[in-house]
Amino acid sequence: MTHAKIGHNNGPTMEQGFAFRKHAWAKARADLLPSLPIEILRGRVKRAQALGLPYKTYASVRASTGRDIVGFLFSNNALRMLRPAQLSPRVPLLEHVNADLAALVHAPLSAAQVQDTLAAQGLTVTTAPAPHFADRWSDIAAAVQTPLRDRRLPFDAVMVIGDTAHERDWCAAGRLAGFMTSESYFCAANAAPR
């Protein structure tokens, strides 16, 4: 075998036997993937619907963390609560979600006021102040994990639903399960059967 020279893109070799090696590689990779019994698959599809998630998203998070999703961490932006005492238009889509709900609230809004407003709309959500984008990584992690710690939720079983790049960073800082934009989540939740 000769080594690739400078400028070579390390693409597949075209030497004899390439097609068989490609076939063998694909078969070995497919054999590694688990094949789930249909009852388990149906249960996971129902669980994804109960969470308001597309099955593909649910399955990928579950595969990467090894855990079921037990909670969601929203930003006040994702809930469309941008002014004091503003009602969330997204509450009707969250009333049937079978998971713990938490929210981080950006200043100048008060976490307690957002929690009270959501409670008045009939939704129980644990709230805490959101970290500032200029905070140290460890401070962001602590702020993200605070409302989850209060509910004793495993961090890697909670998804972040947000709108900004800073809110996407909450997932990595807090070692959470994943991130989804609020637009994607609420479109999926709206489409999910109830």
N, C-alpha and C positions, 0 to 999 in steps of 0.2 A: 504494500500500500504506500502510495506517495503522499507526502504532506502538501497541504494547500499552500499556494504562494500568496504573497501580498496582493490584496485586491480581490481574492477569491471570496465569494459570499457564503461558503460552507453549505451550499445547497446539496440536495441528494446526488449521490454519484450515479452515473449512468452505466457503470460496469455491469457485467453479466451477473444475473441473479438478483438484481434490484427489485423486480416485481415480487419475487418470492419473499424477500426480506421485509418488504413493505407489508405484504399480506400477513406474515408471521407476527410482525410488530403490532398490527391492528388487532389481530386475534388475541394476542397476549394481553393487550391493554383492555379489550372488551371483557376478557375472563376475570380481570381484576375488579371490575365494577360489580357491585352486588345486584342480584335480581331479587326484588322484594315480592313477597306473596301479595296477591291482589287485595286481600283484606287489609293488609298494612298500608298499601298504596291508597286504597279508598279512604282509610282513616286519616292519612296525611293530607289528602285533598280536602276532606271536610275540615281539618284543623286549619289549613291555609285559608279556607273560606271564613271560618270563625274569627280569624285574625284580620280579615280584610286584605289579604295578600294574594298576589298571583302565585300559583303553585310553584312555578319555576323559581321565583325569588325565595319562597319558603324552603324549598328543597335545597337550594344552594347554600342558604344560611345554615340550615340544619346539617348539611354535609360538611361545611367548613368548621363549625363549632362543636358538632357532636351533641348538640342540645336542642330541645324544643324552644321556641320563642315564647317567653312568658310575660313579656312587657314591652312597652313602647315609651320612648322618651321624646317628647315633642318640644319644639321651641314655641314661644308665643307667636312668632312669625308664621309657623306652620299652622297654628290654630287660627290665624288671622285675627289676633287680638293685639292691636297696635296702640290703642288709646285706653286710658283708665275706664273701667266699667263697661268696656265694649263687649257685647255678646259675641261668642264664637259661632260663625255660620257652619262650622264643621261638626258641632256636637251631634246632630242627628246621624251622622255617619259613624260616630264613635259609640253610640249608645249600645250597640249590639256586639262590640268587639269583646272577645273573651280573653282578656289579658289585663295585667296591671297597667295603669296609665300614670305617667309622670310628665312634668313639664319644667323646663328652665325658662325663666322670664328675664328678658333684657331690661336694663335700666332705660328710662326712668320709671317703668312700670313696677309695681310691687307684686312680689310672688304671692303674698297673702291675698291681695285684692283679686288677682287672676284666679286663685283657687276658689275664693268666695263667689266670683262671677260664674265660674264653671259649675259650682255646687248649686247655685240658683237655677242653672239650666238643667240640673238633674244629673250631672256627671261628676264622679269622684276622681279627682286627680291630685296627686302629691306634687307640690311645686317647690321650687327653690330658685334663688337668684342665678342667672346665667353668668358664666365667666366672661370677663372682658377679653377681646381679641389680643390685647397686649400683655395679658397675664403670662406668667411662666407656665411651662407645660405641666409641671406638677400641681400648680394651683388650678389649672383647667381640669386636670384629672380629678382632683378632690371635689371641685364644684359639680362636675358631671356625675360623680358617684354618690354624692350626698343624698339626693331623693331616692336613689335605688337602695342605698344602705338602710334608709329609714324603713323601707318595705321589705328588707331582707331578700332582695332579688339578686340572683347571680348575674354579674355584669355581662358575661358572654352569652346571655339568653335574652338580652334587651336590645332592640333596634332603635336607632335614632331616626326620627322623621323631622327634617328641617328644610331650610331654603338657601342658606348661604354656605360659602366655603368654610367659614369659621365654625358653623354648626356641623359640617362634615368632619372637621377635626375632632369634635367631641367623641366620635366613635373610636378613633385611634388613641386619644388621650385617656379615655375611660376604659379602654379594652372591652368595648361593647361588640355585639354580634354583627352589626352592619349599619349602613346608612341608606336611606331612601329619600328622595325629594318628596316634599309634601304633595306636589302636583301628581306625581306617579302614585303615591299611596292612596290619596283620596279619589283619584280616577278609578283605581282598582277596587277600593272599598265601595264605591258607588256602583260598580259593575257586578260585585259579588252578590249572589242570591242570599236572601235573609230568611 
